[in-house]
Amino acid sequence: MFNLISILLGLVALVIAIPSSIPLLGWGNWIALPFAVAGAGLGALSSSNGGRNFCLVVLVIAAIRLSLGGGII
């Protein structure tokens, strides 16, 4: 059950992070990061690693985009 919730949180974070790759919408990654962290935390409690790994990939993508934009843009 934790794995399914983790995947759903990862999908929410991904849906928020994809449009945030457009210039001037990078602030959306600040919204996506907590969803990805919460999903990774719940995925760590699960016996399966799929949801956790998916959330970690989304987390890395959002963090790299934030660092390229200087944290805001």
Predicted model as a PDB file, atoms N, CA, C, CB and O in Angstrom, pLDDT in the B-factor column:
MODEL        1                                                                  
ATOM      1  N   MET A   1       0.811  -1.191   0.000  1.00 91.00           N  
ATOM      2  CA  MET A   1       0.000   0.000   0.000  1.00 91.00           C  
ATOM      3  C   MET A   1       0.863   1.266   0.000  1.00 91.00           C  
ATOM      4  CB  MET A   1      -0.927  -0.008   1.197  1.00 91.00           C  
ATOM      5  O   MET A   1       0.549   2.241  -0.682  1.00 91.00           O  
ATOM      6  N   PHE A   2       1.953   1.236   0.774  1.00 92.00           N  
ATOM      7  CA  PHE A   2       2.851   2.388   0.793  1.00 92.00           C  
ATOM      8  C   PHE A   2       3.474   2.622  -0.575  1.00 92.00           C  
ATOM      9  CB  PHE A   2       3.944   2.193   1.840  1.00 92.00           C  
ATOM     10  O   PHE A   2       3.710   3.764  -0.969  1.00 92.00           O  
ATOM     11  N   ASN A   3       3.743   1.535  -1.303  1.00 92.00           N  
ATOM     12  CA  ASN A   3       4.338   1.669  -2.627  1.00 92.00           C  
ATOM     13  C   ASN A   3       3.379   2.376  -3.572  1.00 92.00           C  
ATOM     14  CB  ASN A   3       4.723   0.295  -3.188  1.00 92.00           C  
ATOM     15  O   ASN A   3       3.801   3.232  -4.348  1.00 92.00           O  
ATOM     16  N   LEU A   4       2.106   2.037  -3.522  1.00 94.00           N  
ATOM     17  CA  LEU A   4       1.111   2.667  -4.382  1.00 94.00           C  
ATOM     18  C   LEU A   4       0.973   4.156  -4.050  1.00 94.00           C  
ATOM     19  CB  LEU A   4      -0.248   1.958  -4.239  1.00 94.00           C  
ATOM     20  O   LEU A   4       0.905   4.986  -4.955  1.00 94.00           O  
ATOM     21  N   ILE A   5       0.933   4.492  -2.779  1.00 94.00           N  
ATOM     22  CA  ILE A   5       0.845   5.902  -2.376  1.00 94.00           C  
ATOM     23  C   ILE A   5       2.101   6.649  -2.810  1.00 94.00           C  
ATOM     24  CB  ILE A   5       0.647   6.025  -0.841  1.00 94.00           C  
ATOM     25  O   ILE A   5       2.030   7.809  -3.217  1.00 94.00           O  
ATOM     26  N   SER A   6       3.246   5.987  -2.722  1.00 95.00           N  
ATOM     27  CA  SER A   6       4.498   6.595  -3.138  1.00 95.00           C  
ATOM     28  C   SER A   6       4.498   6.886  -4.638  1.00 95.00           C  
ATOM     29  CB  SER A   6       5.670   5.690  -2.776  1.00 95.00           C  
ATOM     30  O   SER A   6       4.945   7.948  -5.069  1.00 95.00           O  
ATOM     31  N   ILE A   7       4.007   5.959  -5.411  1.00 95.00           N  
ATOM     32  CA  ILE A   7       3.929   6.173  -6.863  1.00 95.00           C  
ATOM     33  C   ILE A   7       2.971   7.314  -7.183  1.00 95.00           C  
ATOM     34  CB  ILE A   7       3.477   4.882  -7.583  1.00 95.00           C  
ATOM     35  O   ILE A   7       3.256   8.134  -8.056  1.00 95.00           O  
ATOM     36  N   LEU A   8       1.848   7.374  -6.492  1.00 96.00           N  
ATOM     37  CA  LEU A   8       0.893   8.459  -6.730  1.00 96.00           C  
ATOM     38  C   LEU A   8       1.485   9.824  -6.371  1.00 96.00           C  
ATOM     39  CB  LEU A   8      -0.385   8.221  -5.924  1.00 96.00           C  
ATOM     40  O   LEU A   8       1.290  10.797  -7.099  1.00 96.00           O  
ATOM     41  N   LEU A   9       2.206   9.892  -5.254  1.00 95.00           N  
ATOM     42  CA  LEU A   9       2.861  11.148  -4.896  1.00 95.00           C  
ATOM     43  C   LEU A   9       3.947  11.510  -5.909  1.00 95.00           C  
ATOM     44  CB  LEU A   9       3.464  11.052  -3.488  1.00 95.00           C  
ATOM     45  O   LEU A   9       4.142  12.686  -6.217  1.00 95.00           O  
ATOM     46  N   GLY A  10       4.642  10.515  -6.420  1.00 95.00           N  
ATOM     47  CA  GLY A  10       5.646  10.754  -7.451  1.00 95.00           C  
ATOM     48  C   GLY A  10       5.023  11.272  -8.734  1.00 95.00           C  
ATOM     49  O   GLY A  10       5.592  12.142  -9.394  1.00 95.00           O  
ATOM     50  N   LEU A  11       3.861  10.747  -9.093  1.00 96.00           N  
ATOM     51  CA  LEU A  11       3.171  11.230 -10.287  1.00 96.00           C  
ATOM     52  C   LEU A  11       2.707  12.677 -10.113  1.00 96.00           C  
ATOM     53  CB  LEU A  11       1.975  10.330 -10.609  1.00 96.00           C  
ATOM     54  O   LEU A  11       2.796  13.476 -11.045  1.00 96.00           O  
ATOM     55  N   VAL A  12       2.211  13.010  -8.920  1.00 96.00           N  
ATOM     56  CA  VAL A  12       1.814  14.394  -8.646  1.00 96.00           C  
ATOM     57  C   VAL A  12       3.026  15.316  -8.757  1.00 96.00           C  
ATOM     58  CB  VAL A  12       1.170  14.514  -7.242  1.00 96.00           C  
ATOM     59  O   VAL A  12       2.939  16.393  -9.346  1.00 96.00           O  
ATOM     60  N   ALA A  13       4.143  14.895  -8.195  1.00 95.00           N  
ATOM     61  CA  ALA A  13       5.364  15.702  -8.261  1.00 95.00           C  
ATOM     62  C   ALA A  13       5.845  15.836  -9.705  1.00 95.00           C  
ATOM     63  CB  ALA A  13       6.471  15.081  -7.387  1.00 95.00           C  
ATOM     64  O   ALA A  13       6.318  16.901 -10.101  1.00 95.00           O  
ATOM     65  N   LEU A  14       5.728  14.769 -10.492  1.00 95.00           N  
ATOM     66  CA  LEU A  14       6.162  14.820 -11.884  1.00 95.00           C  
ATOM     67  C   LEU A  14       5.275  15.747 -12.708  1.00 95.00           C  
ATOM     68  CB  LEU A  14       6.160  13.419 -12.491  1.00 95.00           C  
ATOM     69  O   LEU A  14       5.767  16.501 -13.548  1.00 95.00           O  
ATOM     70  N   VAL A  15       3.974  15.690 -12.467  1.00 95.00           N  
ATOM     71  CA  VAL A  15       3.047  16.565 -13.186  1.00 95.00           C  
ATOM     72  C   VAL A  15       3.329  18.031 -12.857  1.00 95.00           C  
ATOM     73  CB  VAL A  15       1.585  16.210 -12.836  1.00 95.00           C  
ATOM     74  O   VAL A  15       3.157  18.898 -13.713  1.00 95.00           O  
ATOM     75  N   ILE A  16       3.752  18.310 -11.649  1.00 94.00           N  
ATOM     76  CA  ILE A  16       4.100  19.679 -11.276  1.00 94.00           C  
ATOM     77  C   ILE A  16       5.478  20.051 -11.826  1.00 94.00           C  
ATOM     78  CB  ILE A  16       4.072  19.844  -9.742  1.00 94.00           C  
ATOM     79  O   ILE A  16       5.691  21.198 -12.221  1.00 94.00           O  
ATOM     80  N   ALA A  17       6.412  19.105 -11.857  1.00 92.00           N  
ATOM     81  CA  ALA A  17       7.791  19.401 -12.263  1.00 92.00           C  
ATOM     82  C   ALA A  17       7.936  19.572 -13.774  1.00 92.00           C  
ATOM     83  CB  ALA A  17       8.717  18.296 -11.789  1.00 92.00           C  
ATOM     84  O   ALA A  17       8.802  20.324 -14.221  1.00 92.00           O  
ATOM     85  N   ILE A  18       7.115  18.898 -14.562  1.00 92.00           N  
ATOM     86  CA  ILE A  18       7.263  19.005 -16.021  1.00 92.00           C  
ATOM     87  C   ILE A  18       7.007  20.433 -16.514  1.00 92.00           C  
ATOM     88  CB  ILE A  18       6.303  18.034 -16.722  1.00 92.00           C  
ATOM     89  O   ILE A  18       7.848  20.968 -17.237  1.00 92.00           O  
ATOM     90  N   PRO A  19       5.894  21.073 -16.162  1.00 92.00           N  
ATOM     91  CA  PRO A  19       5.727  22.453 -16.620  1.00 92.00           C  
ATOM     92  C   PRO A  19       6.728  23.413 -15.976  1.00 92.00           C  
ATOM     93  CB  PRO A  19       4.317  22.922 -16.330  1.00 92.00           C  
ATOM     94  O   PRO A  19       6.964  24.505 -16.494  1.00 92.00           O  
ATOM     95  N   SER A  20       7.302  23.017 -14.873  1.00 88.00           N  
ATOM     96  CA  SER A  20       8.261  23.881 -14.186  1.00 88.00           C  
ATOM     97  C   SER A  20       9.602  23.944 -14.904  1.00 88.00           C  
ATOM     98  CB  SER A  20       8.468  23.398 -12.767  1.00 88.00           C  
ATOM     99  O   SER A  20      10.478  24.715 -14.511  1.00 88.00           O  
ATOM    100  N   SER A  21       9.773  23.142 -15.954  1.00 85.00           N  
ATOM    101  CA  SER A  21      11.006  23.221 -16.728  1.00 85.00           C  
ATOM    102  C   SER A  21      10.959  24.367 -17.737  1.00 85.00           C  
ATOM    103  CB  SER A  21      11.262  21.899 -17.448  1.00 85.00           C  
ATOM    104  O   SER A  21      11.976  24.701 -18.344  1.00 85.00           O  
ATOM    105  N   ILE A  22       9.784  24.970 -17.918  1.00 87.00           N  
ATOM    106  CA  ILE A  22       9.639  26.138 -18.778  1.00 87.00           C  
ATOM    107  C   ILE A  22      10.233  27.336 -18.040  1.00 87.00           C  
ATOM    108  CB  ILE A  22       8.133  26.388 -19.162  1.00 87.00           C  
ATOM    109  O   ILE A  22      10.014  27.493 -16.839  1.00 87.00           O  
ATOM    110  N   PRO A  23      10.984  28.182 -18.751  1.00 84.00           N  
ATOM    111  CA  PRO A  23      11.546  29.359 -18.084  1.00 84.00           C  
ATOM    112  C   PRO A  23      10.474  30.206 -17.410  1.00 84.00           C  
ATOM    113  CB  PRO A  23      12.312  30.207 -19.083  1.00 84.00           C  
ATOM    114  O   PRO A  23       9.365  30.344 -17.925  1.00 84.00           O  
ATOM    115  N   LEU A  24      10.808  30.761 -16.274  1.00 84.00           N  
ATOM    116  CA  LEU A  24       9.963  31.587 -15.416  1.00 84.00           C  
ATOM    117  C   LEU A  24       8.896  30.796 -14.671  1.00 84.00           C  
ATOM    118  CB  LEU A  24       9.307  32.650 -16.236  1.00 84.00           C  
ATOM    119  O   LEU A  24       8.078  31.394 -13.972  1.00 84.00           O  
ATOM    120  N   LEU A  25       8.878  29.491 -14.795  1.00 84.00           N  
ATOM    121  CA  LEU A  25       7.971  28.658 -14.008  1.00 84.00           C  
ATOM    122  C   LEU A  25       8.750  27.717 -13.088  1.00 84.00           C  
ATOM    123  CB  LEU A  25       7.049  27.849 -14.934  1.00 84.00           C  
ATOM    124  O   LEU A  25       8.186  26.761 -12.557  1.00 84.00           O  
ATOM    125  N   GLY A  26      10.027  27.981 -12.900  1.00 84.00           N  
ATOM    126  CA  GLY A  26      10.877  27.126 -12.084  1.00 84.00           C  
ATOM    127  C   GLY A  26      10.483  27.085 -10.622  1.00 84.00           C  
ATOM    128  O   GLY A  26      10.848  26.154  -9.905  1.00 84.00           O  
ATOM    129  N   TRP A  27       9.738  28.087 -10.172  1.00 88.00           N  
ATOM    130  CA  TRP A  27       9.273  28.106  -8.781  1.00 88.00           C  
ATOM    131  C   TRP A  27       8.365  26.922  -8.495  1.00 88.00           C  
ATOM    132  CB  TRP A  27       8.537  29.416  -8.477  1.00 88.00           C  
ATOM    133  O   TRP A  27       8.189  26.556  -7.333  1.00 88.00           O  
ATOM    134  N   GLY A  28       7.788  26.317  -9.513  1.00 89.00           N  
ATOM    135  CA  GLY A  28       6.933  25.148  -9.312  1.00 89.00           C  
ATOM    136  C   GLY A  28       7.698  23.954  -8.779  1.00 89.00           C  
ATOM    137  O   GLY A  28       7.112  23.054  -8.176  1.00 89.00           O  
ATOM    138  N   ASN A  29       9.003  23.941  -8.999  1.00 90.00           N  
ATOM    139  CA  ASN A  29       9.814  22.849  -8.459  1.00 90.00           C  
ATOM    140  C   ASN A  29       9.847  22.886  -6.941  1.00 90.00           C  
ATOM    141  CB  ASN A  29      11.236  22.915  -9.010  1.00 90.00           C  
ATOM    142  O   ASN A  29       9.992  21.845  -6.299  1.00 90.00           O  
ATOM    143  N   TRP A  30       9.714  24.072  -6.359  1.00 92.00           N  
ATOM    144  CA  TRP A  30       9.644  24.164  -4.898  1.00 92.00           C  
ATOM    145  C   TRP A  30       8.383  23.492  -4.376  1.00 92.00           C  
ATOM    146  CB  TRP A  30       9.687  25.633  -4.445  1.00 92.00           C  
ATOM    147  O   TRP A  30       8.351  23.027  -3.237  1.00 92.00           O  
ATOM    148  N   ILE A  31       7.346  23.441  -5.201  1.00 93.00           N  
ATOM    149  CA  ILE A  31       6.117  22.747  -4.824  1.00 93.00           C  
ATOM    150  C   ILE A  31       6.258  21.244  -5.062  1.00 93.00           C  
ATOM    151  CB  ILE A  31       4.917  23.305  -5.615  1.00 93.00           C  
ATOM    152  O   ILE A  31       5.708  20.440  -4.309  1.00 93.00           O  
ATOM    153  N   ALA A  32       6.992  20.868  -6.105  1.00 93.00           N  
ATOM    154  CA  ALA A  32       7.160  19.452  -6.453  1.00 93.00           C  
ATOM    155  C   ALA A  32       8.087  18.722  -5.476  1.00 93.00           C  
ATOM    156  CB  ALA A  32       7.708  19.326  -7.872  1.00 93.00           C  
ATOM    157  O   ALA A  32       7.896  17.535  -5.211  1.00 93.00           O  
ATOM    158  N   LEU A  33       9.067  19.410  -4.951  1.00 94.00           N  
ATOM    159  CA  LEU A  33      10.046  18.761  -4.074  1.00 94.00           C  
ATOM    160  C   LEU A  33       9.428  18.120  -2.824  1.00 94.00           C  
ATOM    161  CB  LEU A  33      11.081  19.769  -3.651  1.00 94.00           C  
ATOM    162  O   LEU A  33       9.770  16.979  -2.512  1.00 94.00           O  
ATOM    163  N   PRO A  34       8.537  18.798  -2.099  1.00 94.00           N  
ATOM    164  CA  PRO A  34       7.962  18.142  -0.917  1.00 94.00           C  
ATOM    165  C   PRO A  34       7.145  16.888  -1.248  1.00 94.00           C  
ATOM    166  CB  PRO A  34       7.087  19.121  -0.173  1.00 94.00           C  
ATOM    167  O   PRO A  34       7.142  15.925  -0.481  1.00 94.00           O  
ATOM    168  N   PHE A  35       6.453  16.906  -2.394  1.00 95.00           N  
ATOM    169  CA  PHE A  35       5.707  15.721  -2.802  1.00 95.00           C  
ATOM    170  C   PHE A  35       6.662  14.556  -3.085  1.00 95.00           C  
ATOM    171  CB  PHE A  35       4.848  16.027  -4.046  1.00 95.00           C  
ATOM    172  O   PHE A  35       6.396  13.418  -2.700  1.00 95.00           O  
ATOM    173  N   ALA A  36       7.772  14.854  -3.760  1.00 95.00           N  
ATOM    174  CA  ALA A  36       8.744  13.809  -4.078  1.00 95.00           C  
ATOM    175  C   ALA A  36       9.427  13.272  -2.818  1.00 95.00           C  
ATOM    176  CB  ALA A  36       9.794  14.345  -5.053  1.00 95.00           C  
ATOM    177  O   ALA A  36       9.676  12.071  -2.710  1.00 95.00           O  
ATOM    178  N   VAL A  37       9.726  14.155  -1.871  1.00 95.00           N  
ATOM    179  CA  VAL A  37      10.358  13.722  -0.617  1.00 95.00           C  
ATOM    180  C   VAL A  37       9.397  12.857   0.190  1.00 95.00           C  
ATOM    181  CB  VAL A  37      10.808  14.943   0.219  1.00 95.00           C  
ATOM    182  O   VAL A  37       9.791  11.830   0.742  1.00 95.00           O  
ATOM    183  N   ALA A  38       8.130  13.278   0.257  1.00 95.00           N  
ATOM    184  CA  ALA A  38       7.135  12.492   0.992  1.00 95.00           C  
ATOM    185  C   ALA A  38       6.930  11.129   0.322  1.00 95.00           C  
ATOM    186  CB  ALA A  38       5.790  13.260   1.075  1.00 95.00           C  
ATOM    187  O   ALA A  38       6.795  10.113   1.004  1.00 95.00           O  
ATOM    188  N   GLY A  39       6.908  11.114  -1.005  1.00 95.00           N  
ATOM    189  CA  GLY A  39       6.771   9.848  -1.719  1.00 95.00           C  
ATOM    190  C   GLY A  39       7.967   8.932  -1.510  1.00 95.00           C  
ATOM    191  O   GLY A  39       7.810   7.720  -1.364  1.00 95.00           O  
ATOM    192  N   ALA A  40       9.159   9.510  -1.494  1.00 95.00           N  
ATOM    193  CA  ALA A  40      10.355   8.697  -1.248  1.00 95.00           C  
ATOM    194  C   ALA A  40      10.350   8.148   0.168  1.00 95.00           C  
ATOM    195  CB  ALA A  40      11.630   9.519  -1.488  1.00 95.00           C  
ATOM    196  O   ALA A  40      10.773   7.016   0.400  1.00 95.00           O  
ATOM    197  N   GLY A  41       9.873   8.943   1.111  1.00 94.00           N  
ATOM    198  CA  GLY A  41       9.788   8.471   2.498  1.00 94.00           C  
ATOM    199  C   GLY A  41       8.797   7.334   2.653  1.00 94.00           C  
ATOM    200  O   GLY A  41       9.080   6.346   3.330  1.00 94.00           O  
ATOM    201  N   LEU A  42       7.641   7.468   2.031  1.00 94.00           N  
ATOM    202  CA  LEU A  42       6.661   6.386   2.095  1.00 94.00           C  
ATOM    203  C   LEU A  42       7.134   5.166   1.319  1.00 94.00           C  
ATOM    204  CB  LEU A  42       5.314   6.857   1.555  1.00 94.00           C  
ATOM    205  O   LEU A  42       6.865   4.031   1.712  1.00 94.00           O  
ATOM    206  N   GLY A  43       7.839   5.401   0.217  1.00 93.00           N  
ATOM    207  CA  GLY A  43       8.384   4.284  -0.555  1.00 93.00           C  
ATOM    208  C   GLY A  43       9.448   3.524   0.214  1.00 93.00           C  
ATOM    209  O   GLY A  43       9.622   2.322   0.015  1.00 93.00           O  
ATOM    210  N   ALA A  44      10.159   4.216   1.091  1.00 93.00           N  
ATOM    211  CA  ALA A  44      11.176   3.546   1.906  1.00 93.00           C  
ATOM    212  C   ALA A  44      10.531   2.618   2.931  1.00 93.00           C  
ATOM    213  CB  ALA A  44      12.061   4.580   2.617  1.00 93.00           C  
ATOM    214  O   ALA A  44      11.139   1.635   3.354  1.00 93.00           O  
ATOM    215  N   LEU A  45       9.299   2.930   3.329  1.00 93.00           N  
ATOM    216  CA  LEU A  45       8.591   2.079   4.287  1.00 93.00           C  
ATOM    217  C   LEU A  45       8.001   0.839   3.626  1.00 93.00           C  
ATOM    218  CB  LEU A  45       7.488   2.867   4.970  1.00 93.00           C  
ATOM    219  O   LEU A  45       7.639  -0.122   4.304  1.00 93.00           O  
ATOM    220  N   SER A  46       7.908   0.866   2.304  1.00 89.00           N  
ATOM    221  CA  SER A  46       7.310  -0.241   1.562  1.00 89.00           C  
ATOM    222  C   SER A  46       8.317  -1.366   1.367  1.00 89.00           C  
ATOM    223  CB  SER A  46       6.788   0.241   0.203  1.00 89.00           C  
ATOM    224  O   SER A  46       9.527  -1.157   1.451  1.00 89.00           O  
ATOM    225  N   SER A  47       7.800  -2.558   1.108  1.00 89.00           N  
ATOM    226  CA  SER A  47       8.686  -3.694   0.852  1.00 89.00           C  
ATOM    227  C   SER A  47       9.232  -3.669  -0.576  1.00 89.00           C  
ATOM    228  CB  SER A  47       7.946  -5.008   1.105  1.00 89.00           C  
ATOM    229  O   SER A  47      10.225  -4.334  -0.872  1.00 89.00           O  
ATOM    230  N   SER A  48       8.594  -2.911  -1.454  1.00 90.00           N  
ATOM    231  CA  SER A  48       9.041  -2.783  -2.837  1.00 90.00           C  
ATOM    232  C   SER A  48       9.791  -1.462  -3.008  1.00 90.00           C  
ATOM    233  CB  SER A  48       7.836  -2.864  -3.819  1.00 90.00           C  
ATOM    234  O   SER A  48       9.552  -0.507  -2.268  1.00 90.00           O  
ATOM    235  N   ASN A  49      10.689  -1.411  -3.973  1.00 90.00           N  
ATOM    236  CA  ASN A  49      11.510  -0.216  -4.162  1.00 90.00           C  
ATOM    237  C   ASN A  49      11.078   0.648  -5.336  1.00 90.00           C  
ATOM    238  CB  ASN A  49      12.933  -0.613  -4.347  1.00 90.00           C  
ATOM    239  O   ASN A  49      11.664   1.708  -5.559  1.00 90.00           O  
ATOM    240  N   GLY A  50      10.075   0.230  -6.091  1.00 92.00           N  
ATOM    241  CA  GLY A  50       9.691   0.943  -7.305  1.00 92.00           C  
ATOM    242  C   GLY A  50       9.232   2.364  -7.059  1.00 92.00           C  
ATOM    243  O   GLY A  50       9.692   3.285  -7.733  1.00 92.00           O  
ATOM    244  N   GLY A  51       8.336   2.561  -6.111  1.00 91.00           N  
ATOM    245  CA  GLY A  51       7.833   3.896  -5.818  1.00 91.00           C  
ATOM    246  C   GLY A  51       8.904   4.813  -5.272  1.00 91.00           C  
ATOM    247  O   GLY A  51       8.968   5.990  -5.625  1.00 91.00           O  
ATOM    248  N   ARG A  52       9.745   4.269  -4.406  1.00 94.00           N  
ATOM    249  CA  ARG A  52      10.830   5.074  -3.838  1.00 94.00           C  
ATOM    250  C   ARG A  52      11.795   5.521  -4.930  1.00 94.00           C  
ATOM    251  CB  ARG A  52      11.585   4.281  -2.754  1.00 94.00           C  
ATOM    252  O   ARG A  52      12.192   6.685  -4.974  1.00 94.00           O  
ATOM    253  N   ASN A  53      12.169   4.600  -5.809  1.00 95.00           N  
ATOM    254  CA  ASN A  53      13.104   4.945  -6.874  1.00 95.00           C  
ATOM    255  C   ASN A  53      12.511   5.967  -7.831  1.00 95.00           C  
ATOM    256  CB  ASN A  53      13.514   3.698  -7.639  1.00 95.00           C  
ATOM    257  O   ASN A  53      13.211   6.874  -8.281  1.00 95.00           O  
ATOM    258  N   PHE A  54      11.229   5.831  -8.146  1.00 95.00           N  
ATOM    259  CA  PHE A  54      10.560   6.790  -9.021  1.00 95.00           C  
ATOM    260  C   PHE A  54      10.559   8.179  -8.394  1.00 95.00           C  
ATOM    261  CB  PHE A  54       9.121   6.339  -9.315  1.00 95.00           C  
ATOM    262  O   PHE A  54      10.837   9.166  -9.076  1.00 95.00           O  
ATOM    263  N   CYS A  55      10.254   8.263  -7.117  1.00 95.00           N  
ATOM    264  CA  CYS A  55      10.241   9.556  -6.429  1.00 95.00           C  
ATOM    265  C   CYS A  55      11.642  10.156  -6.348  1.00 95.00           C  
ATOM    266  CB  CYS A  55       9.656   9.404  -5.022  1.00 95.00           C  
ATOM    267  O   CYS A  55      11.802  11.373  -6.439  1.00 95.00           O  
ATOM    268  N   LEU A  56      12.641   9.320  -6.179  1.00 95.00           N  
ATOM    269  CA  LEU A  56      14.007   9.829  -6.134  1.00 95.00           C  
ATOM    270  C   LEU A  56      14.433  10.385  -7.487  1.00 95.00           C  
ATOM    271  CB  LEU A  56      14.969   8.729  -5.693  1.00 95.00           C  
ATOM    272  O   LEU A  56      15.157  11.379  -7.546  1.00 95.00           O  
ATOM    273  N   VAL A  57      13.993   9.757  -8.574  1.00 96.00           N  
ATOM    274  CA  VAL A  57      14.308  10.278  -9.911  1.00 96.00           C  
ATOM    275  C   VAL A  57      13.634  11.635 -10.121  1.00 96.00           C  
ATOM    276  CB  VAL A  57      13.859   9.276 -11.012  1.00 96.00           C  
ATOM    277  O   VAL A  57      14.259  12.568 -10.624  1.00 96.00           O  
ATOM    278  N   VAL A  58      12.371  11.746  -9.739  1.00 95.00           N  
ATOM    279  CA  VAL A  58      11.657  13.024  -9.859  1.00 95.00           C  
ATOM    280  C   VAL A  58      12.325  14.075  -8.974  1.00 95.00           C  
ATOM    281  CB  VAL A  58      10.159  12.861  -9.469  1.00 95.00           C  
ATOM    282  O   VAL A  58      12.450  15.233  -9.373  1.00 95.00           O  
ATOM    283  N   LEU A  59      12.748  13.682  -7.791  1.00 95.00           N  
ATOM    284  CA  LEU A  59      13.426  14.597  -6.874  1.00 95.00           C  
ATOM    285  C   LEU A  59      14.722  15.127  -7.484  1.00 95.00           C  
ATOM    286  CB  LEU A  59      13.719  13.897  -5.541  1.00 95.00           C  
ATOM    287  O   LEU A  59      15.007  16.321  -7.397  1.00 95.00           O  
ATOM    288  N   VAL A  60      15.497  14.253  -8.094  1.00 95.00           N  
ATOM    289  CA  VAL A  60      16.761  14.668  -8.709  1.00 95.00           C  
ATOM    290  C   VAL A  60      16.498  15.595  -9.890  1.00 95.00           C  
ATOM    291  CB  VAL A  60      17.574  13.438  -9.165  1.00 95.00           C  
ATOM    292  O   VAL A  60      17.195  16.596 -10.055  1.00 95.00           O  
ATOM    293  N   ILE A  61      15.505  15.274 -10.711  1.00 92.00           N  
ATOM    294  CA  ILE A  61      15.178  16.133 -11.854  1.00 92.00           C  
ATOM    295  C   ILE A  61      14.774  17.523 -11.385  1.00 92.00           C  
ATOM    296  CB  ILE A  61      14.051  15.510 -12.694  1.00 92.00           C  
ATOM    297  O   ILE A  61      15.241  18.521 -11.934  1.00 92.00           O  
ATOM    298  N   ALA A  62      13.917  17.600 -10.384  1.00 91.00           N  
ATOM    299  CA  ALA A  62      13.475  18.903  -9.873  1.00 91.00           C  
ATOM    300  C   ALA A  62      14.629  19.664  -9.225  1.00 91.00           C  
ATOM    301  CB  ALA A  62      12.335  18.721  -8.860  1.00 91.00           C  
ATOM    302  O   ALA A  62      14.726  20.882  -9.376  1.00 91.00           O  
ATOM    303  N   ALA A  63      15.493  18.971  -8.517  1.00 91.00           N  
ATOM    304  CA  ALA A  63      16.616  19.640  -7.856  1.00 91.00           C  
ATOM    305  C   ALA A  63      17.627  20.164  -8.872  1.00 91.00           C  
ATOM    306  CB  ALA A  63      17.304  18.683  -6.878  1.00 91.00           C  
ATOM    307  O   ALA A  63      18.168  21.257  -8.703  1.00 91.00           O  
ATOM    308  N   ILE A  64      17.884  19.394  -9.921  1.00 91.00           N  
ATOM    309  CA  ILE A  64      18.815  19.860 -10.959  1.00 91.00           C  
ATOM    310  C   ILE A  64      18.235  21.075 -11.666  1.00 91.00           C  
ATOM    311  CB  ILE A  64      19.113  18.733 -11.983  1.00 91.00           C  
ATOM    312  O   ILE A  64      18.955  22.034 -11.943  1.00 91.00           O  
ATOM    313  N   ARG A  65      16.954  21.042 -11.957  1.00 90.00           N  
ATOM    314  CA  ARG A  65      16.311  22.194 -12.626  1.00 90.00           C  
ATOM    315  C   ARG A  65      16.357  23.421 -11.721  1.00 90.00           C  
ATOM    316  CB  ARG A  65      14.836  21.864 -13.004  1.00 90.00           C  
ATOM    317  O   ARG A  65      16.561  24.535 -12.204  1.00 90.00           O  
ATOM    318  N   LEU A  66      16.172  23.235 -10.432  1.00 89.00           N  
ATOM    319  CA  LEU A  66      16.262  24.361  -9.506  1.00 89.00           C  
ATOM    320  C   LEU A  66      17.677  24.938  -9.460  1.00 89.00           C  
ATOM    321  CB  LEU A  66      15.830  23.927  -8.107  1.00 89.00           C  
ATOM    322  O   LEU A  66      17.857  26.155  -9.434  1.00 89.00           O  
ATOM    323  N   SER A  67      18.671  24.060  -9.450  1.00 88.00           N  
ATOM    324  CA  SER A  67      20.041  24.537  -9.383  1.00 88.00           C  
ATOM    325  C   SER A  67      20.447  25.249 -10.675  1.00 88.00           C  
ATOM    326  CB  SER A  67      20.986  23.376  -9.102  1.00 88.00           C  
ATOM    327  O   SER A  67      21.231  26.197 -10.631  1.00 88.00           O  
ATOM    328  N   LEU A  68      19.930  24.810 -11.818  1.00 85.00           N  
ATOM    329  CA  LEU A  68      20.232  25.484 -13.076  1.00 85.00           C  
ATOM    330  C   LEU A  68      19.593  26.861 -13.145  1.00 85.00           C  
ATOM    331  CB  LEU A  68      19.766  24.643 -14.247  1.00 85.00           C  
ATOM    332  O   LEU A  68      20.156  27.775 -13.746  1.00 85.00           O  
ATOM    333  N   GLY A  69      18.449  27.016 -12.550  1.00 80.00           N  
ATOM    334  CA  GLY A  69      17.758  28.298 -12.551  1.00 80.00           C  
ATOM    335  C   GLY A  69      18.148  29.217 -11.417  1.00 80.00           C  
ATOM    336  O   GLY A  69      17.615  30.321 -11.309  1.00 80.00           O  
ATOM    337  N   GLY A  70      19.047  28.798 -10.585  1.00 79.00           N  
ATOM    338  CA  GLY A  70      19.471  29.640  -9.473  1.00 79.00           C  
ATOM    339  C   GLY A  70      18.535  29.582  -8.286  1.00 79.00           C  
ATOM    340  O   GLY A  70      18.647  30.402  -7.374  1.00 79.00           O  
ATOM    341  N   GLY A  71      17.608  28.623  -8.275  1.00 73.00           N  
ATOM    342  CA  GLY A  71      16.711  28.449  -7.144  1.00 73.00           C  
ATOM    343  C   GLY A  71      15.373  29.135  -7.276  1.00 73.00           C  
ATOM    344  O   GLY A  71      14.456  28.850  -6.507  1.00 73.00           O  
ATOM    345  N   ILE A  72      15.240  30.029  -8.230  1.00 68.00           N  
ATOM    346  CA  ILE A  72      13.972  30.751  -8.361  1.00 68.00           C  
ATOM    347  C   ILE A  72      13.369  30.558  -9.742  1.00 68.00           C  
ATOM    348  CB  ILE A  72      14.175  32.241  -8.085  1.00 68.00           C  
ATOM    349  O   ILE A  72      12.219  30.135  -9.863  1.00 68.00           O  
ATOM    350  N   ILE A  73      14.119  30.858 -10.766  1.00 63.00           N  
ATOM    351  CA  ILE A  73      13.582  30.901 -12.127  1.00 63.00           C  
ATOM    352  C   ILE A  73      13.663  29.550 -12.791  1.00 63.00           C  
ATOM    353  CB  ILE A  73      14.322  31.927 -12.962  1.00 63.00           C  
ATOM    354  O   ILE A  73      13.254  29.402 -13.943  1.00 63.00           O  
TER     355      ILE A  73                                                      
ENDMDL                                                                          
END                                                                             
